Amino acid sequence: MDNDSDMLFSSHIALRSNSSECERLYRFLADGLEKLPVSMEFRHDLKLVAEELLANIINHGYAGDSEKSIDVELKVDSESVHLTFTDSGGAFNPLDRESPELLNDLSEGGMGLLLVRSLTDNQQYARNSGHNVFTVTKNYNKSKI
């Protein structure tokens, strides 16, 4: 997101690294997207992306340790929805692997990352102060792009 003055909405939730947190994540997303002029398909795509990112952090970043936390931030501007996941797992940049490489090695879980890439318009990764920070962006107002 280039300009915070364009922000319409911002919200944050802290989740435990447990798959039972999916329902809280779904409610968080539904509440945040409630007043946006977006289709059910758009909402479903973001739900799938969020579920995949949460599962990856729980299963791979934290190796199933349910005592860890995952911060999720939802920002909405006049054109896009930005969803940021922050965790303290080992450094892992999901963008380091190219799509063809992922297709050749789906046993490593590459299908989920392909799904995330295909359902979002932009992805960004950063490692900040020992935390993975992964942001996906999905545009909803294509006429302004």
N, C-alpha and C positions, 0 to 999 in steps of 0.2 A: 504494500500500500504506500503510495508515494506521498500523499498529503493527508495528514490526520484531520484537516478541516473538512474534508469530504466525508468523514466518518458519521454514519447515521446511528450506529449502535455498537456497543462493546460489552462483552460479558466474559466471565471467567468461572471455571469450576476446577476444584481439586478432587481427583479421583484416586482411589487405592488401586494398586496393580492387581486387580482381581476381575475376572470375567463377569462377576455379578454386578459390576459397575456399568455394564452396557446400558441397562435401563435408565440409569441416571444420565448417562451421556445422551441417549435418545431424547429424553425429556428436555435436557439443556438445549439441544439442537432445535427441537420442535418449538420451544419457547422463543428462541432467538430468531427463527425464520418465520414465525407466525404472521407478522404483518407485511412480509415481503411479497411482491407480486411474482412469485415463482411457482412453477408447476410441481405437481406431485413427483414427477420424474426427477426434477432438480433436487427436491428434498430427499428422495430415495437414494440418489447418487451420493449426496453428502453423507447420508447415514451409512452407506456401505463403506465409503472412504474412512469415516471416523471409526467404524467398527474394525476395519482392517488395521489401521494405525494403532489403535488401542491393543488389539490382539498381538501385533508385532512387538510392541513395547513390553507387554506382559510376558510373552513367551520367549522372546529373544533378548531384549534389552535387560530384563530383570530375571530371566530364567525361572519364571514362576514364583518369585519371591513376593508374596502378597502384602508385605509390610512397606513396600516402596510406594511413592506417590507419583502421579502424573498430572501435570497442570495442562488444562485445555483452555484456550482463549478463542473466542468467536468475535470477529470484527466484521462489520458490514458497512460498506461505503455505497456511494451512488451507483456503482457499476458491478461490484463483486462482493463475494463472501470469502473471508480469510479465516482459516481454521489452523491454529498453531498448537502443536503438542510439544511439551517440554518434559524431559525425563533425565534422570541422573545415571542411566545405564552406561555401559561402555560406549566409547565413540563409535558411531556407525552412521555413515552418510549413504542413505538409500539411493542417492543420485549418482554415486560413483560408478555404478554398473549400467552399461548401455542396454537398451531394450532387447536387441538381438541376443546379447549375452544372457539375459534373464530367460529368454525363450528357450535357449539351449540347456538351461539348468534349472528347470522348474522344481526339481527335488529339493532345492535350497529355499523354497518358498517364494520364488520370484514372481509367481502368478499374482500374489497380492499387490506387489509393487507395480506390476503392469496394470492392474485394475485401478490403483490410485492414480497413476499417470494418465490412463485413458479417460477417467471420469472428472479430472480437474484440468484447468487451463494453465496453471503454473505451479511449480513446486520449488521450495527453497530450503536449504539445510545450512545450519550454522552450529558450531560447537562453542558455547559460551560458558565460561567459568565452570567447566566440568559437566555441562548439561548439553544434551542433544536438543536442538530447537528445529523442528520441522514444520514448515508452513505450506499449506496447500491453498490455492485460490481457485474459485469457480466463479466465472462471470455470469451474471444474470441479466444485465442490461446491455446486450450486444450492440444496440444501436449507437451507444456512445463510444464504442471501441474502434 
